Amino acid sequence: MCEDSETLCVCAFGGILTSISKKWALLIINKLGVSGRLRFNDLMAELDGISPKTLSDTLKELQAEGLIGREAFAETPPRVEYFLTGDGSELRKVIVPLLRWASDRDNRNGDRCEVVCRRSTCHPKGKSCTKKQASLR
């Protein structure tokens, strides 16, 4: 236990930092925060470049950490939706500024974002995207 207010106790970070530091985790959390509930194939379409195995593994890990929820519907064909939990929504509030900073940095350096913009409102100044940008609403 850390009692010094100047010291950051990393004891509680263990599993959560491992989970959210993976390449796609923050983008999945952000996409679910923007879209609400999404099915697996919808997430695949939104996250251009992610493999099905990586998406599946990351979803399981984020679910184990309590950041996302999974609801299966008893229908034919089966339907499963993923969504942010309360903790996931709180985390998203923290990571959006980080994602926005990374996007702004890439724009200053002339780099292109890997996620294709699907909304004209994603540009910080309300202009249409001239580069591939992720929605950070």
FENURTA-V471924 format. One record per run of one state. SS is the DSSP state (@ for helix, = for strand, . for the rest). FROM is the first residue (numbers start at 1). TO is the last residue. Records with the same first field share a line. If there is no record, write none. Layout:
SS->FROM-TO + FROM-TO
This chain:
.->1-10 + 21-24 + 36-37 + 47-51 + 65-67 + 74-78 + 85-85 + 109-119 + 123-137
@->11-20 + 25-35 + 40-46 + 52-64 + 86-108 + 120-122
=->38-39 + 68-73 + 79-84
